Amino acid sequence: MNSFHMPSFSSTDEIIVFYMSSMTKSLKPRHEIKFDLPI
C-alpha cells in the first residue's frame, strides 16, 4: 500500500469504488461509470 499514493477513505466501499473507477476509467468516460453498491 505504501508504494503508491491513495486518498484517505472513510469506508471499504469507497476503496472499492476508487479501485473500480481506476480500472474502468480507461474504458469509459468517468460520468458514464455507475455503481450499484449497497449502502
C-alpha distances in whole Angstrom, upper triangle without the diagonal:
4,6,6,8,8,11,12,13,16,16,15,17,16,12,14,17,14,13,16,18,15,17,20,21,22,25,26,26,24,27,28,25,26,24,26,24,25,25
4,6,7,9,12,13,15,18,19,18,20,18,15,18,19,16,16,19,20,17,19,23,23,24,27,28,28,26,29,30,27,28,27,29,27,29,28
4,7,10,13,15,17,20,21,19,21,20,16,18,20,17,15,19,19,16,18,21,21,22,25,26,27,25,28,29,27,28,27,29,28,30,30
4,7,10,13,15,18,19,18,19,17,14,16,17,14,13,16,16,13,15,18,18,19,22,23,23,21,25,26,23,25,24,27,25,28,27
4,7,10,12,16,17,17,18,15,13,15,16,12,13,16,15,13,16,19,18,19,22,23,22,20,23,25,22,24,23,26,24,26,26
4,7,9,12,13,13,14,11,9,12,13,9,10,14,13,11,14,17,16,18,21,21,21,18,21,23,20,21,20,22,21,23,22
4,6,10,12,13,14,10,9,13,12,9,11,15,14,13,16,18,17,20,22,22,21,18,20,22,20,20,19,22,20,22,20
4,7,9,11,12,9,9,13,13,11,13,16,16,15,19,20,20,23,25,24,24,20,22,24,21,21,20,22,19,20,19
4,6,7,9,6,6,10,10,9,12,14,14,15,18,19,19,22,24,23,23,19,21,22,19,19,17,18,16,17,15
4,7,9,7,9,12,12,12,14,16,17,18,20,22,22,25,27,26,25,21,22,24,21,20,17,18,15,15,13
4,5,5,7,9,10,11,13,15,16,17,19,20,21,24,25,25,24,21,22,23,20,18,15,16,12,12,10
4,5,5,6,9,10,11,12,14,15,17,18,20,23,23,23,24,20,22,22,19,17,14,14,11,12,11
4,5,5,6,9,10,10,12,14,15,16,18,21,21,21,21,18,18,19,15,14,10,11,8,9,8
4,5,5,6,8,10,10,12,14,15,16,19,20,19,19,16,17,18,14,13,11,12,10,12,11
4,5,5,6,8,10,11,12,14,15,18,19,19,19,16,18,19,15,15,13,14,12,14,13
4,5,5,6,8,10,11,12,14,17,17,17,18,15,17,17,13,13,10,12,9,12,13
4,5,5,6,8,10,10,11,15,15,15,15,12,13,14,10,10,8,10,9,12,12
4,6,5,6,9,10,10,13,15,14,14,11,14,15,11,12,11,14,12,15,15
4,5,5,6,9,10,12,14,14,15,13,16,16,12,13,12,14,13,16,17
4,5,5,6,8,11,11,12,13,11,13,13,9,10,9,12,12,15,16
4,5,5,6,9,10,9,10,8,10,11,7,9,9,13,13,17,18
4,6,6,8,10,11,11,10,13,13,11,13,13,16,16,20,21
4,6,7,8,10,12,11,14,14,11,13,13,16,17,20,22
4,5,5,6,9,8,11,10,8,10,11,15,16,20,21
4,5,5,6,6,9,9,8,11,13,17,18,21,23
4,6,8,9,12,12,11,14,16,20,21,25,26
4,7,9,12,10,9,13,15,18,20,24,26
4,6,8,6,7,10,13,17,19,22,24
4,6,6,7,11,14,17,19,23,24
4,5,5,9,12,15,17,20,21
4,6,8,11,14,17,20,20
4,6,10,13,16,19,20
4,7,10,13,16,18
4,7,10,13,14
4,6,9,11
4,7,9
4,6
4
